[in-house]
Amino acid sequence: MRTVVYLGASRGNTRFGSGLPELRGIALGQREANRTAQSDPKHGVWLKVDALDAGVRFEHAADVARQIVRKAAEDRDVIGVVGFSESRTESRKAISELTAARIPVIVSTSTANAMLPSRNSGFVHRISPVNSRETAVEAAFAKYGAVVGDDSDDCHTARAAVVVRDPSDLYSNELGEQFGAQFEKLTHARPYNVAYYQTNASAVPAQVPDLSTGDISQVATAVCAQLRDRTLLYWAARAEDFRSFLKEFNQGTGCSSRHLTVLGGNELTNAALAGEFPGGDRLRLYHTAHALPVGDKRRTQTAREFSEAYAAAWKNDLWSNDGHAAQGRDAITLMAKAASTVATSDLTVTSELVQNTLYNGMNRVGASGALRYVPGDADPQNKPVIILRHFDRGNPVPVLVCGAFTLTPGEDYTHWGPHQQYECPTDQ
């Protein structure tokens, strides 16, 4: 028996958050790994998951990481850490604590490029595509896709963009800045930048915003004022803030009858699937996801089996289409595969040998897509990025699919568009 520590965050006073589906995916992945271990008495490695709470927004993450370091020093059965559903400064500090102690970390669902520590970054392995990959896809979607709705019910490509981000939030600020840079590069139109400070108004963004505020009603007013022909709102702030924004936009501005087209990152996925954002004719909401919806014919056998196991455990769960669950499953099964690879060589399974195995590169078909790692690289190559169109009554529709779902490069989704005329960004 070996121990893997799961480090997650409380949902606080919101009724949605990526941590719950992620943890459910980890539970199913643990069960899958232990079934495999049971069928191989000689080399199978049973896993115990020790779930630790880092507090709301990972506020206690560094302290919890130090607890894990002390535990790992005393207990050689601790072979690694999985989790980190949010890219925050606090969760990055925790990863630095763990890697300084040379403990392997598999980051399941957070996406910020900046999550890698300044030293021992080779001890971090990620499941998600990173923000730079995601925003490259999103900017191309805005530039070339007929996505912006208007009063005539026609759809057009975006000519202008408003970007809302929180400079005090590592994920939000990075995502907003990267999308803005990619959009301007493709369209030659500089986005209107809104800095919405949810927590720390002293944070200084690298790019001076057009508006800085801690008042969501001012954000709504500014967006309304910028809604000219073919304008897209790119939402890089958190999901709970988007819910508040929609209320203010609809009730406190002169744009309540205007069409609003929104493109957002994976942060919106969990809340959108939970029914937090009402659809309707005036709101066109697109958001990225890191797994194909249940029933999509492009899903692999691994993905289908995971969905069946998830449905058997939680029936008609709101988040059955949420990629956070699939990524949680992929994180724990990747750790389990590394451990069993060590055991197959008749070596004692330790964190050091598990880390060596991960570092040397592994190839797996995951529930969230292909896990193809180049030796020494933290990120899987060409991990899928999917853009979903949100509808009020569920049943999200994929409108763009890029990336790898199998281990055969020739099967990668390399183009998108009605005639597959646009290239997907690749990591090679």
C-alpha positions as CSV (number, residue, x, y, z in Angstrom):
1,M,0.0,0.0,0.0
2,R,1.3,3.5,-1.0
3,T,-0.2,6.9,-0.1
4,V,-1.0,9.7,-2.5
5,V,-2.0,13.0,-1.0
6,Y,-4.8,15.0,-2.6
7,L,-4.6,18.7,-1.9
8,G,-7.8,20.6,-2.7
9,A,-9.6,23.8,-1.7
10,S,-12.9,24.4,0.1
11,R,-15.7,25.7,-2.1
12,G,-16.5,28.4,0.5
13,N,-20.0,30.0,0.2
14,T,-20.4,29.1,-3.5
15,R,-22.5,26.1,-4.5
16,F,-20.2,25.3,-7.3
17,G,-16.5,24.7,-7.7
18,S,-14.1,22.5,-9.6
19,G,-12.9,20.7,-6.5
20,L,-15.9,18.4,-6.1
21,P,-16.0,16.8,-9.6
22,E,-12.2,16.6,-9.4
23,L,-12.3,14.7,-6.1
24,R,-15.0,12.4,-7.5
25,G,-12.8,11.7,-10.5
26,I,-9.9,10.9,-8.1
27,A,-12.0,8.5,-6.1
28,L,-13.0,6.7,-9.3
29,G,-9.4,6.6,-10.5
30,Q,-8.2,5.2,-7.1
31,R,-10.8,2.5,-7.4
32,E,-9.7,1.7,-10.9
33,A,-6.0,1.6,-9.9
34,N,-6.7,-0.7,-7.0
35,R,-8.7,-3.1,-9.2
36,T,-5.7,-3.3,-11.5
37,A,-3.4,-3.9,-8.4
38,Q,-5.7,-6.7,-7.2
39,S,-5.4,-8.5,-10.6
40,D,-1.6,-8.4,-10.3
41,P,-0.6,-9.7,-6.9
42,K,3.1,-9.6,-7.6
43,H,3.6,-6.1,-9.1
44,G,0.3,-4.4,-8.3
45,V,0.5,-1.3,-6.1
46,W,-2.5,-0.4,-3.9
47,L,-3.1,3.2,-3.4
48,K,-4.6,5.1,-0.4
49,V,-5.6,8.7,-1.0
50,D,-5.2,11.1,1.9
51,A,-7.4,14.1,1.1
52,L,-6.3,17.4,2.7
53,D,-8.2,20.8,2.7
54,A,-6.2,23.9,1.8
55,G,-9.1,26.2,2.7
56,V,-11.1,28.7,0.6
57,R,-9.1,29.7,-2.5
58,F,-6.1,27.6,-1.3
59,E,-5.4,30.2,1.5
60,H,-3.7,27.6,3.7
61,A,-2.1,25.7,0.9
62,A,1.6,26.4,1.8
63,D,1.0,25.4,5.4
64,V,-0.7,22.2,4.3
65,A,2.2,21.5,1.9
66,R,4.7,21.8,4.7
67,Q,2.6,19.2,6.7
68,I,2.8,16.9,3.7
69,V,6.6,17.4,3.6
70,R,6.9,16.4,7.2
71,K,4.7,13.4,6.8
72,A,6.6,12.3,3.7
73,A,9.9,12.5,5.7
74,E,8.5,10.2,8.3
75,D,6.5,7.9,6.1
76,R,8.3,6.5,3.0
77,D,5.0,5.2,1.8
78,V,4.0,8.7,0.6
79,I,4.9,8.7,-3.1
80,G,3.4,11.9,-4.4
81,V,0.7,14.6,-4.4
82,V,-2.2,15.3,-6.8
83,G,-4.8,18.1,-6.9
84,F,-4.5,21.8,-7.2
85,S,-7.8,22.6,-8.9
86,E,-7.1,26.4,-9.0
87,S,-4.1,28.4,-10.2
88,R,-3.5,30.9,-7.4
89,T,-0.5,32.4,-5.8
90,E,-1.1,30.3,-2.7
91,S,-1.3,27.1,-4.6
92,R,1.9,27.9,-6.5
93,K,3.7,28.5,-3.1
94,A,2.5,25.1,-2.0
95,I,3.9,23.4,-5.1
96,S,7.2,25.1,-4.5
97,E,7.3,23.7,-0.9
98,L,6.6,20.2,-2.2
99,T,9.1,20.3,-5.1
100,A,11.8,21.8,-2.8
101,A,11.4,18.6,-0.8
102,R,11.6,16.6,-4.1
103,I,8.1,15.2,-3.8
104,P,6.5,14.6,-7.2
105,V,3.3,16.6,-7.9
106,I,0.7,15.9,-10.6
107,V,-1.5,19.0,-11.2
108,S,-4.9,17.8,-12.2
109,T,-6.9,20.8,-13.4
110,S,-5.2,24.2,-12.9
111,T,-3.9,25.7,-16.1
112,A,-1.7,28.7,-15.5
113,N,1.8,28.5,-17.1
114,A,3.1,30.3,-14.0
115,M,2.3,27.4,-11.7
116,L,5.7,25.8,-12.3
117,P,8.1,26.7,-9.5
118,S,11.4,28.5,-10.1
119,R,13.4,25.4,-9.0
120,N,12.8,21.7,-9.2
121,S,10.1,22.3,-11.9
122,G,10.9,18.8,-13.2
123,F,9.0,17.5,-10.2
124,V,5.7,18.9,-11.5
125,H,3.6,17.1,-14.1
126,R,0.3,18.5,-15.4
127,I,-2.8,17.0,-16.9
128,S,-4.5,20.1,-18.3
129,P,-3.5,22.2,-21.3
130,V,-1.9,25.4,-20.1
131,N,-3.3,28.9,-20.6
132,S,-1.0,29.8,-23.5
133,R,-2.3,26.9,-25.5
134,E,-5.9,27.5,-24.5
135,T,-5.8,31.3,-25.3
136,A,-4.2,30.6,-28.7
137,V,-7.2,28.4,-29.5
138,E,-9.7,31.0,-28.1
139,A,-8.2,33.9,-30.0
140,A,-8.4,32.0,-33.3
141,F,-12.0,31.1,-32.5
142,A,-12.9,34.7,-32.0
143,K,-11.0,35.9,-35.1
144,Y,-12.3,33.3,-37.5
145,G,-15.4,31.8,-36.0
146,A,-18.9,33.3,-36.6
147,V,-19.6,33.6,-32.9
148,V,-20.8,37.2,-32.1
149,G,-24.6,37.5,-32.3
150,D,-26.7,40.5,-33.1
151,D,-30.3,41.7,-33.2
152,S,-30.8,40.2,-36.7
153,D,-29.9,36.7,-35.4
154,D,-26.9,36.7,-37.6
155,C,-23.5,35.7,-36.3
156,H,-20.2,37.4,-37.1
157,T,-16.5,37.2,-36.3
158,A,-15.3,39.5,-33.6
159,R,-13.8,42.9,-34.5
160,A,-13.3,44.1,-30.9
161,A,-13.0,42.6,-27.5
162,V,-13.4,43.6,-23.8
163,V,-11.3,41.6,-21.4
164,V,-12.2,41.4,-17.8
165,R,-9.6,39.9,-15.4
166,D,-8.5,40.1,-11.8
167,P,-4.8,41.3,-11.5
168,S,-4.6,39.9,-8.0
169,D,-5.5,36.4,-9.2
170,L,-2.7,34.4,-10.8
171,Y,-5.1,32.4,-13.1
172,S,-7.3,35.3,-14.1
173,N,-4.6,37.8,-14.8
174,E,-2.5,35.5,-16.8
175,L,-5.4,34.2,-18.9
176,G,-6.7,37.7,-19.6
177,E,-3.3,39.1,-20.6
178,Q,-2.5,36.1,-22.8
179,F,-5.9,36.2,-24.6
180,G,-5.6,40.0,-25.1
181,A,-2.1,39.6,-26.6
182,Q,-3.3,36.8,-28.9
183,F,-6.4,38.6,-30.0
184,E,-4.5,41.8,-30.8
185,K,-1.9,39.8,-32.7
186,L,-4.6,38.2,-34.9
187,T,-7.0,41.1,-35.4
188,H,-4.7,44.2,-34.9
189,A,-7.4,45.5,-32.5
190,R,-6.3,46.3,-28.9
191,P,-8.9,44.9,-26.4
192,Y,-10.5,47.2,-23.9
193,N,-9.0,46.0,-20.6
194,V,-11.0,46.0,-17.3
195,A,-9.2,45.1,-14.1
196,Y,-11.7,43.8,-11.6
197,Y,-10.1,43.4,-8.2
198,Q,-12.0,40.8,-6.1
199,T,-9.5,40.7,-3.2
200,N,-6.2,42.6,-3.5
201,A,-6.5,46.1,-5.1
202,S,-2.8,46.7,-4.6
203,A,-1.8,44.2,-7.3
204,V,-0.3,46.0,-10.3
205,P,-0.9,44.3,-13.7
206,A,1.9,44.3,-16.3
207,Q,-0.4,46.0,-18.7
208,V,-2.2,49.2,-17.5
209,P,-5.9,48.6,-17.7
210,D,-8.5,51.0,-19.2
211,L,-10.6,50.7,-16.0
212,S,-9.7,49.5,-12.5
213,T,-12.5,48.8,-10.1
214,G,-13.6,46.5,-7.2
215,D,-17.3,47.2,-8.0
216,I,-19.0,44.7,-10.3
217,S,-21.6,47.2,-11.3
218,Q,-18.9,49.4,-12.7
219,V,-17.6,46.4,-14.7
220,A,-21.1,45.9,-16.1
221,T,-21.4,49.6,-17.0
222,A,-18.1,49.6,-18.8
223,V,-18.9,46.5,-20.8
224,C,-22.2,48.0,-21.8
225,A,-20.4,51.2,-23.0
226,Q,-18.0,49.1,-25.1
227,L,-20.7,47.0,-26.9
228,R,-20.3,48.2,-30.4
229,D,-20.6,46.3,-33.6
230,R,-19.2,42.7,-33.3
231,T,-17.7,43.1,-29.8
232,L,-16.8,40.0,-27.8
233,L,-16.6,39.9,-24.0
234,Y,-13.7,37.7,-22.8
235,W,-14.3,36.7,-19.2
236,A,-11.0,35.8,-17.4
237,A,-12.3,36.5,-13.9
238,R,-13.8,33.8,-11.7
239,A,-17.2,32.1,-12.2
240,E,-18.9,33.6,-9.1
241,D,-18.0,37.1,-10.4
242,F,-19.5,36.3,-13.8
243,R,-22.8,35.4,-12.1
244,S,-22.8,38.8,-10.3
245,F,-21.8,40.5,-13.5
246,L,-24.8,39.1,-15.5
247,K,-27.2,40.3,-12.8
248,E,-25.8,43.8,-12.9
249,F,-25.6,43.8,-16.7
250,N,-29.3,42.8,-17.0
251,Q,-30.7,45.0,-14.2
252,G,-28.3,47.9,-13.8
253,T,-27.3,49.0,-17.4
254,G,-28.9,50.3,-20.5
255,C,-27.9,47.1,-22.3
256,S,-30.5,44.7,-21.0
257,S,-32.0,44.3,-24.4
258,R,-28.6,44.0,-26.2
259,H,-27.0,40.8,-27.4
260,L,-24.0,39.8,-25.3
261,T,-21.5,37.3,-26.6
262,V,-19.1,35.9,-24.0
263,L,-16.1,33.6,-24.3
264,G,-14.5,32.3,-21.2
265,G,-12.0,29.8,-19.9
266,N,-12.4,26.5,-18.2
267,E,-13.2,28.3,-14.9
268,L,-16.7,28.9,-16.2
269,T,-17.3,25.2,-17.1
270,N,-18.3,23.9,-13.7
271,A,-20.7,26.7,-13.0
272,A,-22.2,26.7,-16.5
273,L,-23.0,23.0,-16.3
274,A,-24.5,23.5,-12.9
275,G,-27.0,25.9,-14.5
276,E,-25.7,29.1,-12.9
277,F,-25.9,31.2,-16.1
278,P,-29.3,31.5,-17.8
279,G,-29.1,31.2,-21.5
280,G,-31.7,32.6,-23.8
281,D,-31.6,34.6,-27.1
282,R,-29.5,37.5,-25.8
283,L,-26.7,35.7,-24.1
284,R,-24.3,33.6,-26.3
285,L,-21.9,31.9,-23.9
286,Y,-18.9,29.9,-25.0
287,H,-16.4,28.4,-22.6
288,T,-13.5,26.0,-22.9
289,A,-13.5,22.4,-21.6
290,H,-10.9,19.8,-21.3
291,A,-13.0,16.7,-22.1
292,L,-15.6,15.9,-24.7
293,P,-19.2,15.8,-23.4
294,V,-20.9,12.4,-22.7
295,G,-22.2,10.9,-25.9
296,D,-19.8,12.6,-28.3
297,K,-18.7,10.0,-30.9
298,R,-15.1,11.2,-30.7
299,R,-14.7,9.9,-27.2
300,T,-12.3,7.0,-26.6
301,Q,-13.2,3.8,-24.9
302,T,-11.3,5.0,-21.8
303,A,-13.5,8.1,-21.7
304,R,-16.7,6.1,-22.2
305,E,-15.8,3.7,-19.4
306,F,-15.1,6.6,-17.1
307,S,-18.4,8.2,-17.9
308,E,-20.2,4.9,-17.2
309,A,-18.5,4.6,-13.9
310,Y,-19.3,8.2,-13.0
311,A,-23.0,7.8,-13.9
312,A,-23.2,4.6,-11.9
313,A,-21.8,6.4,-8.8
314,W,-23.7,9.7,-9.1
315,K,-26.6,9.1,-11.5
316,N,-27.7,12.4,-13.2
317,D,-25.0,14.5,-11.7
318,L,-24.8,18.1,-12.9
319,W,-21.1,17.7,-13.7
320,S,-21.1,14.5,-15.7
321,N,-19.8,16.6,-18.6
322,D,-17.2,18.5,-16.6
323,G,-13.7,17.7,-17.6
324,H,-12.4,18.4,-14.0
325,A,-13.6,14.9,-13.0
326,A,-11.9,13.2,-16.0
327,Q,-8.7,15.1,-15.2
328,G,-8.8,14.1,-11.6
329,R,-9.1,10.5,-12.7
330,D,-6.2,10.9,-15.1
331,A,-4.0,12.4,-12.4
332,I,-4.3,9.6,-9.9
333,T,-4.1,6.8,-12.5
334,L,-1.0,8.4,-14.0
335,M,0.6,8.3,-10.5
336,A,-0.6,4.7,-10.1
337,K,0.9,3.7,-13.5
338,A,4.3,5.2,-12.5
339,A,4.2,3.3,-9.2
340,S,3.3,0.0,-10.9
341,T,6.1,0.6,-13.5
342,V,8.6,0.8,-10.7
343,A,7.2,-2.3,-9.1
344,T,7.3,-4.2,-12.4
345,S,11.1,-3.7,-12.3
346,D,11.1,-5.5,-8.9
347,L,12.2,-2.3,-7.1
348,T,10.7,-0.8,-3.9
349,V,8.2,1.8,-4.8
350,T,9.4,5.2,-3.5
351,S,8.7,8.8,-4.3
352,E,12.1,9.1,-5.9
353,L,11.6,6.2,-8.3
354,V,8.0,7.3,-9.1
355,Q,9.4,10.8,-9.9
356,N,12.1,9.3,-12.2
357,T,9.5,7.3,-14.0
358,L,7.2,10.4,-14.5
359,Y,10.2,12.5,-15.6
360,N,11.3,10.1,-18.2
361,G,8.0,10.4,-20.0
362,M,4.9,8.3,-20.1
363,N,2.2,7.7,-22.7
364,R,-1.4,6.9,-21.7
365,V,-4.9,7.3,-23.1
366,G,-6.7,9.3,-20.4
367,A,-10.4,10.0,-19.8
368,S,-9.7,13.7,-20.7
369,G,-7.5,12.9,-23.8
370,A,-4.1,11.6,-24.6
371,L,-1.3,11.9,-22.0
372,R,1.8,12.1,-24.2
373,Y,4.8,13.4,-22.3
374,V,8.2,14.3,-23.7
375,P,10.9,13.3,-21.2
376,G,11.6,16.3,-18.8
377,D,8.5,18.2,-19.9
378,A,5.7,19.0,-17.4
379,D,2.9,19.3,-20.0
380,P,1.2,16.6,-22.1
381,Q,1.7,17.2,-25.8
382,N,-1.3,18.6,-27.7
383,K,-3.7,18.1,-24.9
384,P,-7.3,18.7,-26.1
385,V,-8.9,22.1,-25.9
386,I,-12.6,22.1,-26.6
387,I,-14.9,25.1,-26.9
388,L,-18.5,24.4,-25.8
389,R,-21.6,26.5,-26.6
390,H,-23.6,26.8,-23.4
391,F,-27.4,26.4,-23.4
392,D,-29.8,27.1,-20.6
393,R,-31.0,23.5,-20.3
394,G,-27.7,21.8,-20.4
395,N,-26.5,19.6,-23.3
396,P,-23.4,21.6,-24.1
397,V,-22.4,21.5,-27.8
398,P,-18.8,21.3,-28.9
399,V,-18.2,24.0,-31.5
400,L,-14.4,23.6,-31.7
401,V,-12.2,20.6,-31.0
402,C,-8.4,20.6,-31.1
403,G,-5.8,18.2,-29.8
404,A,-5.0,14.6,-29.1
405,F,-7.3,11.9,-27.7
406,T,-5.3,8.8,-28.7
407,L,-1.6,7.9,-28.7
408,T,-1.5,7.9,-32.5
409,P,-0.4,11.4,-33.8
410,G,-2.1,10.9,-37.1
411,E,-5.5,10.8,-35.3
412,D,-5.0,14.3,-33.6
413,Y,-7.6,17.0,-34.4
414,T,-5.4,19.5,-36.2
415,H,-8.0,21.6,-37.9
416,W,-11.3,23.2,-37.0
417,G,-14.0,25.2,-38.8
418,P,-17.0,24.3,-41.0
419,H,-14.7,23.1,-43.7
420,Q,-11.7,22.3,-41.3
421,Q,-9.9,25.2,-42.9
422,Y,-8.3,26.6,-39.7
423,E,-5.2,25.1,-38.1
424,C,-5.1,24.2,-34.4
425,P,-2.0,25.2,-32.5
426,T,0.3,22.4,-31.7
427,D,3.0,21.9,-29.0
428,Q,5.6,20.4,-31.4
